[in-house]
């Protein structure tokens, strides 16, 4: 598994919902995590590896042992505002000041297909929003349609 080039059309396409969480989906998530760790990232969306399915992986831990896999993530509520410089594995060396919600409530399916709802703030909220943007075909620093 590799990152697609920055000019790949996959980065500008909306990913499709996952209809069944199965071993193939779990394998994609595991490969995405391995690539994300190898590239020293904290988040990765399936679009970034050329797979147009709604899967994101995130791990903010220093030890790289606290991965969150989100399948079909949906932001239910977003509040507050924060601005941070963001980087992106698809655009190495590029940093963009991005304003996002400071807190989000997100519904997703886990690797067992179970529905989960979490609340996230600060960097975790920012990362979730960044990766969901990718699933919607929006790249760093681009405005929402």
ZIURRA-V456415 format. One record per run of one state. SS is the DSSP state (hx for helix, st for strand, lp for the rest). FROM is the first residue (numbers start at 1). TO is the last residue. If there is no record, write none. Layout:
SS:FROM:TO ; SS:FROM:TO
This chain:
lp:1:8 ; hx:9:12 ; lp:13:15 ; st:16:16 ; lp:17:22 ; hx:23:38 ; lp:39:42 ; st:43:45 ; hx:46:49 ; lp:50:52 ; st:53:53 ; lp:54:54 ; st:55:58 ; lp:59:67 ; st:68:79 ; lp:80:81 ; st:82:86 ; lp:87:95 ; st:96:100 ; lp:101:102 ; st:103:109 ; lp:110:114 ; st:115:121 ; hx:122:135 ; lp:136:145
